[in-house]
Amino acid sequence: MALIVGVTGIVGNSLAEILLLSDTPGGQWKVYGVECRLNPIWSMDYNIEYIQCNISIDEETHSKLSKITDVTHVFYVASTDRSSEYENCIASGIIFEFLPNGRMNIVRSLCVYATICKYEGVPLRFPGSRAAWEGYWDADLIAEHQIWAVVNPYAKNETFNCSNGDVFKWKHSWKVLAE
């Protein structure tokens, strides 16, 4: 049983999709999804038990999550300033994935940027850092890596870097987007 804190985010959404597949390591999982905002309509396609909860409020978190007694794994992928302890730490860089109504949707932002550049008649210059130019990380890969880390006993209490920057690089794709 999995509890995904931040289920409607980029990595949380990928985790929910992958954990529900029958061929996922550890078997098909029962999934609880926690998010502070209302359950979005697009997430209704997933067979998860959705719990609206603001985890930055201790009383609300205790009230809503203490009732769940069958969770064996917690995936904490929420964007918060709250500190907490982890058994495993999985580091990644800039994450690329399309997520409807996502607050951190790079695709939407780049489309707006490209439209403004075209309207202004200026070149579409890459707006990011050299590290971003050299690679991006796929949300599904990060989700699969997190699942691997929780089902593999040799991964316990370890730190990992997760990257697939060799598969997608802006420097290879930017010209196509600009055209």
Biotite code that builds the C-alpha atoms (Angstrom):
import biotite.structure as struc

atoms = struc.array([
    struc.Atom([0.000, 0.000, 0.000], chain_id="A", res_id=1, res_name="MET", atom_name="CA", element="C"),
    struc.Atom([1.380, 3.381, -1.006], chain_id="A", res_id=2, res_name="ALA", atom_name="CA", element="C"),
    struc.Atom([0.706, 6.898, 0.212], chain_id="A", res_id=3, res_name="LEU", atom_name="CA", element="C"),
    struc.Atom([1.758, 9.605, -2.265], chain_id="A", res_id=4, res_name="ILE", atom_name="CA", element="C"),
    struc.Atom([2.079, 13.044, -0.682], chain_id="A", res_id=5, res_name="VAL", atom_name="CA", element="C"),
    struc.Atom([1.881, 15.490, -3.587], chain_id="A", res_id=6, res_name="GLY", atom_name="CA", element="C"),
    struc.Atom([-0.099, 13.168, -5.861], chain_id="A", res_id=7, res_name="VAL", atom_name="CA", element="C"),
    struc.Atom([-1.240, 15.858, -8.315], chain_id="A", res_id=8, res_name="THR", atom_name="CA", element="C"),
    struc.Atom([2.280, 17.139, -8.946], chain_id="A", res_id=9, res_name="GLY", atom_name="CA", element="C"),
    struc.Atom([4.553, 16.092, -11.785], chain_id="A", res_id=10, res_name="ILE", atom_name="CA", element="C"),
    struc.Atom([6.269, 13.152, -10.062], chain_id="A", res_id=11, res_name="VAL", atom_name="CA", element="C"),
    struc.Atom([3.255, 12.295, -7.889], chain_id="A", res_id=12, res_name="GLY", atom_name="CA", element="C"),
    struc.Atom([1.055, 11.922, -10.960], chain_id="A", res_id=13, res_name="ASN", atom_name="CA", element="C"),
    struc.Atom([3.620, 9.617, -12.601], chain_id="A", res_id=14, res_name="SER", atom_name="CA", element="C"),
    struc.Atom([3.918, 7.571, -9.404], chain_id="A", res_id=15, res_name="LEU", atom_name="CA", element="C"),
    struc.Atom([0.141, 7.110, -9.233], chain_id="A", res_id=16, res_name="ALA", atom_name="CA", element="C"),
    struc.Atom([-0.035, 5.972, -12.861], chain_id="A", res_id=17, res_name="GLU", atom_name="CA", element="C"),
    struc.Atom([2.862, 3.516, -12.547], chain_id="A", res_id=18, res_name="ILE", atom_name="CA", element="C"),
    struc.Atom([1.956, 2.066, -9.134], chain_id="A", res_id=19, res_name="LEU", atom_name="CA", element="C"),
    struc.Atom([-1.476, 1.081, -10.458], chain_id="A", res_id=20, res_name="LEU", atom_name="CA", element="C"),
    struc.Atom([-0.021, -1.009, -13.306], chain_id="A", res_id=21, res_name="LEU", atom_name="CA", element="C"),
    struc.Atom([-0.129, -4.786, -12.850], chain_id="A", res_id=22, res_name="SER", atom_name="CA", element="C"),
    struc.Atom([3.540, -5.209, -13.849], chain_id="A", res_id=23, res_name="ASP", atom_name="CA", element="C"),
    struc.Atom([4.923, -2.651, -11.370], chain_id="A", res_id=24, res_name="THR", atom_name="CA", element="C"),
    struc.Atom([7.683, -3.993, -9.095], chain_id="A", res_id=25, res_name="PRO", atom_name="CA", element="C"),
    struc.Atom([6.053, -5.094, -5.856], chain_id="A", res_id=26, res_name="GLY", atom_name="CA", element="C"),
    struc.Atom([2.824, -5.899, -7.715], chain_id="A", res_id=27, res_name="GLY", atom_name="CA", element="C"),
    struc.Atom([-0.178, -3.703, -8.385], chain_id="A", res_id=28, res_name="GLN", atom_name="CA", element="C"),
    struc.Atom([-0.389, -1.275, -5.465], chain_id="A", res_id=29, res_name="TRP", atom_name="CA", element="C"),
    struc.Atom([-3.324, 0.181, -3.585], chain_id="A", res_id=30, res_name="LYS", atom_name="CA", element="C"),
    struc.Atom([-2.669, 3.933, -3.694], chain_id="A", res_id=31, res_name="VAL", atom_name="CA", element="C"),
    struc.Atom([-3.692, 6.766, -1.408], chain_id="A", res_id=32, res_name="TYR", atom_name="CA", element="C"),
    struc.Atom([-3.041, 10.222, -2.812], chain_id="A", res_id=33, res_name="GLY", atom_name="CA", element="C"),
    struc.Atom([-2.621, 13.314, -0.629], chain_id="A", res_id=34, res_name="VAL", atom_name="CA", element="C"),
    struc.Atom([-2.843, 16.859, -1.970], chain_id="A", res_id=35, res_name="GLU", atom_name="CA", element="C"),
    struc.Atom([-3.814, 20.182, -0.418], chain_id="A", res_id=36, res_name="CYS", atom_name="CA", element="C"),
    struc.Atom([-5.961, 21.311, -3.321], chain_id="A", res_id=37, res_name="ARG", atom_name="CA", element="C"),
    struc.Atom([-9.217, 19.841, -4.581], chain_id="A", res_id=38, res_name="LEU", atom_name="CA", element="C"),
    struc.Atom([-9.012, 16.615, -6.543], chain_id="A", res_id=39, res_name="ASN", atom_name="CA", element="C"),
    struc.Atom([-8.678, 17.711, -10.185], chain_id="A", res_id=40, res_name="PRO", atom_name="CA", element="C"),
    struc.Atom([-11.119, 16.268, -12.707], chain_id="A", res_id=41, res_name="ILE", atom_name="CA", element="C"),
    struc.Atom([-8.311, 14.777, -14.833], chain_id="A", res_id=42, res_name="TRP", atom_name="CA", element="C"),
    struc.Atom([-7.150, 12.629, -11.905], chain_id="A", res_id=43, res_name="SER", atom_name="CA", element="C"),
    struc.Atom([-10.533, 10.872, -11.647], chain_id="A", res_id=44, res_name="MET", atom_name="CA", element="C"),
    struc.Atom([-9.233, 8.323, -14.169], chain_id="A", res_id=45, res_name="ASP", atom_name="CA", element="C"),
    struc.Atom([-6.949, 6.819, -11.512], chain_id="A", res_id=46, res_name="TYR", atom_name="CA", element="C"),
    struc.Atom([-8.118, 4.210, -9.047], chain_id="A", res_id=47, res_name="ASN", atom_name="CA", element="C"),
    struc.Atom([-6.678, 5.962, -6.011], chain_id="A", res_id=48, res_name="ILE", atom_name="CA", element="C"),
    struc.Atom([-8.186, 7.036, -2.727], chain_id="A", res_id=49, res_name="GLU", atom_name="CA", element="C"),
    struc.Atom([-7.770, 10.806, -2.787], chain_id="A", res_id=50, res_name="TYR", atom_name="CA", element="C"),
    struc.Atom([-7.303, 12.690, 0.493], chain_id="A", res_id=51, res_name="ILE", atom_name="CA", element="C"),
    struc.Atom([-7.426, 16.471, 0.498], chain_id="A", res_id=52, res_name="GLN", atom_name="CA", element="C"),
    struc.Atom([-5.069, 17.547, 3.268], chain_id="A", res_id=53, res_name="CYS", atom_name="CA", element="C"),
    struc.Atom([-2.764, 20.477, 3.886], chain_id="A", res_id=54, res_name="ASN", atom_name="CA", element="C"),
    struc.Atom([0.286, 18.712, 5.323], chain_id="A", res_id=55, res_name="ILE", atom_name="CA", element="C"),
    struc.Atom([1.694, 21.969, 6.654], chain_id="A", res_id=56, res_name="SER", atom_name="CA", element="C"),
    struc.Atom([-1.095, 21.963, 9.280], chain_id="A", res_id=57, res_name="ILE", atom_name="CA", element="C"),
    struc.Atom([-0.226, 19.326, 11.893], chain_id="A", res_id=58, res_name="ASP", atom_name="CA", element="C"),
    struc.Atom([-3.748, 18.905, 13.292], chain_id="A", res_id=59, res_name="GLU", atom_name="CA", element="C"),
    struc.Atom([-5.293, 18.419, 9.852], chain_id="A", res_id=60, res_name="GLU", atom_name="CA", element="C"),
    struc.Atom([-2.560, 15.984, 8.833], chain_id="A", res_id=61, res_name="THR", atom_name="CA", element="C"),
    struc.Atom([-2.996, 13.910, 11.971], chain_id="A", res_id=62, res_name="HIS", atom_name="CA", element="C"),
    struc.Atom([-6.790, 13.958, 11.720], chain_id="A", res_id=63, res_name="SER", atom_name="CA", element="C"),
    struc.Atom([-6.914, 12.840, 8.087], chain_id="A", res_id=64, res_name="LYS", atom_name="CA", element="C"),
    struc.Atom([-3.906, 10.532, 7.781], chain_id="A", res_id=65, res_name="LEU", atom_name="CA", element="C"),
    struc.Atom([-3.908, 8.706, 11.134], chain_id="A", res_id=66, res_name="SER", atom_name="CA", element="C"),
    struc.Atom([-7.023, 6.796, 10.019], chain_id="A", res_id=67, res_name="LYS", atom_name="CA", element="C"),
    struc.Atom([-5.047, 5.035, 7.296], chain_id="A", res_id=68, res_name="ILE", atom_name="CA", element="C"),
    struc.Atom([-3.558, 1.879, 8.771], chain_id="A", res_id=69, res_name="THR", atom_name="CA", element="C"),
    struc.Atom([-2.507, -0.229, 5.790], chain_id="A", res_id=70, res_name="ASP", atom_name="CA", element="C"),
    struc.Atom([0.216, 1.984, 4.256], chain_id="A", res_id=71, res_name="VAL", atom_name="CA", element="C"),
    struc.Atom([3.581, 0.266, 3.823], chain_id="A", res_id=72, res_name="THR", atom_name="CA", element="C"),
    struc.Atom([5.388, 2.907, 1.739], chain_id="A", res_id=73, res_name="HIS", atom_name="CA", element="C"),
    struc.Atom([5.236, 6.718, 1.702], chain_id="A", res_id=74, res_name="VAL", atom_name="CA", element="C"),
    struc.Atom([6.316, 8.658, -1.386], chain_id="A", res_id=75, res_name="PHE", atom_name="CA", element="C"),
    struc.Atom([6.865, 12.276, -0.407], chain_id="A", res_id=76, res_name="TYR", atom_name="CA", element="C"),
    struc.Atom([6.976, 14.298, -3.616], chain_id="A", res_id=77, res_name="VAL", atom_name="CA", element="C"),
    struc.Atom([5.213, 17.480, -2.488], chain_id="A", res_id=78, res_name="ALA", atom_name="CA", element="C"),
    struc.Atom([6.756, 20.900, -2.892], chain_id="A", res_id=79, res_name="SER", atom_name="CA", element="C"),
    struc.Atom([6.935, 22.340, 0.606], chain_id="A", res_id=80, res_name="THR", atom_name="CA", element="C"),
    struc.Atom([9.398, 24.077, 2.861], chain_id="A", res_id=81, res_name="ASP", atom_name="CA", element="C"),
    struc.Atom([8.655, 21.613, 5.622], chain_id="A", res_id=82, res_name="ARG", atom_name="CA", element="C"),
    struc.Atom([11.619, 19.547, 6.758], chain_id="A", res_id=83, res_name="SER", atom_name="CA", element="C"),
    struc.Atom([11.303, 15.834, 7.392], chain_id="A", res_id=84, res_name="SER", atom_name="CA", element="C"),
    struc.Atom([13.335, 12.647, 7.500], chain_id="A", res_id=85, res_name="GLU", atom_name="CA", element="C"),
    struc.Atom([13.744, 10.198, 4.630], chain_id="A", res_id=86, res_name="TYR", atom_name="CA", element="C"),
    struc.Atom([15.003, 6.641, 4.467], chain_id="A", res_id=87, res_name="GLU", atom_name="CA", element="C"),
    struc.Atom([16.048, 7.173, 0.880], chain_id="A", res_id=88, res_name="ASN", atom_name="CA", element="C"),
    struc.Atom([16.901, 10.388, -0.895], chain_id="A", res_id=89, res_name="CYS", atom_name="CA", element="C"),
    struc.Atom([16.467, 10.553, -4.658], chain_id="A", res_id=90, res_name="ILE", atom_name="CA", element="C"),
    struc.Atom([17.855, 13.675, -6.270], chain_id="A", res_id=91, res_name="ALA", atom_name="CA", element="C"),
    struc.Atom([16.953, 14.910, -9.703], chain_id="A", res_id=92, res_name="SER", atom_name="CA", element="C"),
    struc.Atom([17.211, 18.123, -11.636], chain_id="A", res_id=93, res_name="GLY", atom_name="CA", element="C"),
    struc.Atom([14.640, 19.925, -13.744], chain_id="A", res_id=94, res_name="ILE", atom_name="CA", element="C"),
    struc.Atom([11.721, 17.583, -14.392], chain_id="A", res_id=95, res_name="ILE", atom_name="CA", element="C"),
    struc.Atom([9.950, 17.414, -17.735], chain_id="A", res_id=96, res_name="PHE", atom_name="CA", element="C"),
    struc.Atom([6.409, 16.129, -18.027], chain_id="A", res_id=97, res_name="GLU", atom_name="CA", element="C"),
    struc.Atom([3.107, 17.491, -19.258], chain_id="A", res_id=98, res_name="PHE", atom_name="CA", element="C"),
    struc.Atom([0.567, 17.773, -16.469], chain_id="A", res_id=99, res_name="LEU", atom_name="CA", element="C"),
    struc.Atom([-2.799, 19.450, -17.060], chain_id="A", res_id=100, res_name="PRO", atom_name="CA", element="C"),
    struc.Atom([-3.224, 22.429, -14.724], chain_id="A", res_id=101, res_name="ASN", atom_name="CA", element="C"),
    struc.Atom([0.174, 21.763, -13.168], chain_id="A", res_id=102, res_name="GLY", atom_name="CA", element="C"),
    struc.Atom([1.687, 24.749, -11.393], chain_id="A", res_id=103, res_name="ARG", atom_name="CA", element="C"),
    struc.Atom([5.153, 23.812, -12.629], chain_id="A", res_id=104, res_name="MET", atom_name="CA", element="C"),
    struc.Atom([4.268, 23.014, -16.239], chain_id="A", res_id=105, res_name="ASN", atom_name="CA", element="C"),
    struc.Atom([7.327, 23.891, -18.334], chain_id="A", res_id=106, res_name="ILE", atom_name="CA", element="C"),
    struc.Atom([5.541, 23.130, -21.612], chain_id="A", res_id=107, res_name="VAL", atom_name="CA", element="C"),
    struc.Atom([2.908, 25.811, -21.039], chain_id="A", res_id=108, res_name="ARG", atom_name="CA", element="C"),
    struc.Atom([5.521, 28.354, -19.971], chain_id="A", res_id=109, res_name="SER", atom_name="CA", element="C"),
    struc.Atom([7.676, 27.721, -23.041], chain_id="A", res_id=110, res_name="LEU", atom_name="CA", element="C"),
    struc.Atom([4.666, 28.059, -25.354], chain_id="A", res_id=111, res_name="CYS", atom_name="CA", element="C"),
    struc.Atom([3.833, 31.450, -23.849], chain_id="A", res_id=112, res_name="VAL", atom_name="CA", element="C"),
    struc.Atom([7.495, 32.527, -24.088], chain_id="A", res_id=113, res_name="TYR", atom_name="CA", element="C"),
    struc.Atom([7.703, 31.393, -27.747], chain_id="A", res_id=114, res_name="ALA", atom_name="CA", element="C"),
    struc.Atom([4.483, 33.228, -28.607], chain_id="A", res_id=115, res_name="THR", atom_name="CA", element="C"),
    struc.Atom([5.766, 36.469, -27.048], chain_id="A", res_id=116, res_name="ILE", atom_name="CA", element="C"),
    struc.Atom([9.089, 36.181, -28.887], chain_id="A", res_id=117, res_name="CYS", atom_name="CA", element="C"),
    struc.Atom([7.289, 35.598, -32.197], chain_id="A", res_id=118, res_name="LYS", atom_name="CA", element="C"),
    struc.Atom([4.946, 38.544, -31.594], chain_id="A", res_id=119, res_name="TYR", atom_name="CA", element="C"),
    struc.Atom([7.874, 40.825, -30.695], chain_id="A", res_id=120, res_name="GLU", atom_name="CA", element="C"),
    struc.Atom([9.909, 39.580, -33.679], chain_id="A", res_id=121, res_name="GLY", atom_name="CA", element="C"),
    struc.Atom([12.873, 38.566, -31.501], chain_id="A", res_id=122, res_name="VAL", atom_name="CA", element="C"),
    struc.Atom([14.810, 35.288, -31.559], chain_id="A", res_id=123, res_name="PRO", atom_name="CA", element="C"),
    struc.Atom([13.686, 32.522, -29.263], chain_id="A", res_id=124, res_name="LEU", atom_name="CA", element="C"),
    struc.Atom([16.687, 32.264, -26.931], chain_id="A", res_id=125, res_name="ARG", atom_name="CA", element="C"),
    struc.Atom([17.015, 29.480, -24.401], chain_id="A", res_id=126, res_name="PHE", atom_name="CA", element="C"),
    struc.Atom([15.980, 30.987, -21.028], chain_id="A", res_id=127, res_name="PRO", atom_name="CA", element="C"),
    struc.Atom([17.647, 28.439, -18.746], chain_id="A", res_id=128, res_name="GLY", atom_name="CA", element="C"),
    struc.Atom([21.040, 27.578, -17.316], chain_id="A", res_id=129, res_name="SER", atom_name="CA", element="C"),
    struc.Atom([23.815, 25.532, -18.901], chain_id="A", res_id=130, res_name="ARG", atom_name="CA", element="C"),
    struc.Atom([22.804, 22.559, -16.726], chain_id="A", res_id=131, res_name="ALA", atom_name="CA", element="C"),
    struc.Atom([19.242, 22.768, -18.073], chain_id="A", res_id=132, res_name="ALA", atom_name="CA", element="C"),
    struc.Atom([20.599, 23.076, -21.634], chain_id="A", res_id=133, res_name="TRP", atom_name="CA", element="C"),
    struc.Atom([22.522, 19.833, -21.158], chain_id="A", res_id=134, res_name="GLU", atom_name="CA", element="C"),
    struc.Atom([19.640, 17.722, -19.924], chain_id="A", res_id=135, res_name="GLY", atom_name="CA", element="C"),
    struc.Atom([16.214, 17.217, -18.434], chain_id="A", res_id=136, res_name="TYR", atom_name="CA", element="C"),
    struc.Atom([14.748, 14.478, -16.273], chain_id="A", res_id=137, res_name="TRP", atom_name="CA", element="C"),
    struc.Atom([11.631, 12.554, -17.085], chain_id="A", res_id=138, res_name="ASP", atom_name="CA", element="C"),
    struc.Atom([8.964, 12.310, -14.355], chain_id="A", res_id=139, res_name="ALA", atom_name="CA", element="C"),
    struc.Atom([8.173, 8.678, -15.196], chain_id="A", res_id=140, res_name="ASP", atom_name="CA", element="C"),
    struc.Atom([11.837, 7.721, -14.833], chain_id="A", res_id=141, res_name="LEU", atom_name="CA", element="C"),
    struc.Atom([11.990, 9.412, -11.418], chain_id="A", res_id=142, res_name="ILE", atom_name="CA", element="C"),
    struc.Atom([8.780, 7.617, -10.354], chain_id="A", res_id=143, res_name="ALA", atom_name="CA", element="C"),
    struc.Atom([10.109, 4.238, -11.525], chain_id="A", res_id=144, res_name="GLU", atom_name="CA", element="C"),
    struc.Atom([13.380, 4.888, -9.713], chain_id="A", res_id=145, res_name="HIS", atom_name="CA", element="C"),
    struc.Atom([11.551, 5.696, -6.485], chain_id="A", res_id=146, res_name="GLN", atom_name="CA", element="C"),
    struc.Atom([9.538, 2.483, -6.740], chain_id="A", res_id=147, res_name="ILE", atom_name="CA", element="C"),
    struc.Atom([12.734, 0.508, -7.359], chain_id="A", res_id=148, res_name="TRP", atom_name="CA", element="C"),
    struc.Atom([14.311, 2.125, -4.293], chain_id="A", res_id=149, res_name="ALA", atom_name="CA", element="C"),
    struc.Atom([11.460, 1.069, -1.999], chain_id="A", res_id=150, res_name="VAL", atom_name="CA", element="C"),
    struc.Atom([11.138, -2.519, -3.209], chain_id="A", res_id=151, res_name="VAL", atom_name="CA", element="C"),
    struc.Atom([14.871, -3.294, -3.412], chain_id="A", res_id=152, res_name="ASN", atom_name="CA", element="C"),
    struc.Atom([16.250, -4.189, 0.052], chain_id="A", res_id=153, res_name="PRO", atom_name="CA", element="C"),
    struc.Atom([19.773, -3.145, -1.002], chain_id="A", res_id=154, res_name="TYR", atom_name="CA", element="C"),
    struc.Atom([18.567, 0.405, -1.658], chain_id="A", res_id=155, res_name="ALA", atom_name="CA", element="C"),
    struc.Atom([17.461, 1.056, 1.934], chain_id="A", res_id=156, res_name="LYS", atom_name="CA", element="C"),
    struc.Atom([19.055, 4.077, 3.653], chain_id="A", res_id=157, res_name="ASN", atom_name="CA", element="C"),
    struc.Atom([20.932, 5.074, 0.506], chain_id="A", res_id=158, res_name="GLU", atom_name="CA", element="C"),
    struc.Atom([21.076, 8.266, -1.551], chain_id="A", res_id=159, res_name="THR", atom_name="CA", element="C"),
    struc.Atom([20.690, 8.181, -5.325], chain_id="A", res_id=160, res_name="PHE", atom_name="CA", element="C"),
    struc.Atom([20.932, 10.594, -8.228], chain_id="A", res_id=161, res_name="ASN", atom_name="CA", element="C"),
    struc.Atom([18.366, 9.931, -10.916], chain_id="A", res_id=162, res_name="CYS", atom_name="CA", element="C"),
    struc.Atom([19.051, 11.289, -14.379], chain_id="A", res_id=163, res_name="SER", atom_name="CA", element="C"),
    struc.Atom([18.231, 10.544, -17.962], chain_id="A", res_id=164, res_name="ASN", atom_name="CA", element="C"),
    struc.Atom([19.823, 13.677, -19.387], chain_id="A", res_id=165, res_name="GLY", atom_name="CA", element="C"),
    struc.Atom([21.367, 11.625, -22.159], chain_id="A", res_id=166, res_name="ASP", atom_name="CA", element="C"),
    struc.Atom([17.919, 10.872, -23.601], chain_id="A", res_id=167, res_name="VAL", atom_name="CA", element="C"),
    struc.Atom([16.591, 14.420, -23.877], chain_id="A", res_id=168, res_name="PHE", atom_name="CA", element="C"),
    struc.Atom([18.681, 17.552, -24.169], chain_id="A", res_id=169, res_name="LYS", atom_name="CA", element="C"),
    struc.Atom([17.414, 21.012, -24.969], chain_id="A", res_id=170, res_name="TRP", atom_name="CA", element="C"),
    struc.Atom([20.498, 21.666, -27.087], chain_id="A", res_id=171, res_name="LYS", atom_name="CA", element="C"),
    struc.Atom([19.250, 18.951, -29.479], chain_id="A", res_id=172, res_name="HIS", atom_name="CA", element="C"),
    struc.Atom([15.593, 20.033, -29.459], chain_id="A", res_id=173, res_name="SER", atom_name="CA", element="C"),
    struc.Atom([15.563, 23.823, -29.094], chain_id="A", res_id=174, res_name="TRP", atom_name="CA", element="C"),
    struc.Atom([15.895, 24.523, -32.831], chain_id="A", res_id=175, res_name="LYS", atom_name="CA", element="C"),
    struc.Atom([12.819, 22.382, -33.527], chain_id="A", res_id=176, res_name="VAL", atom_name="CA", element="C"),
    struc.Atom([10.812, 24.260, -30.907], chain_id="A", res_id=177, res_name="LEU", atom_name="CA", element="C"),
    struc.Atom([12.004, 27.614, -32.249], chain_id="A", res_id=178, res_name="ALA", atom_name="CA", element="C"),
    struc.Atom([10.836, 26.748, -35.761], chain_id="A", res_id=179, res_name="GLU", atom_name="CA", element="C"),
])
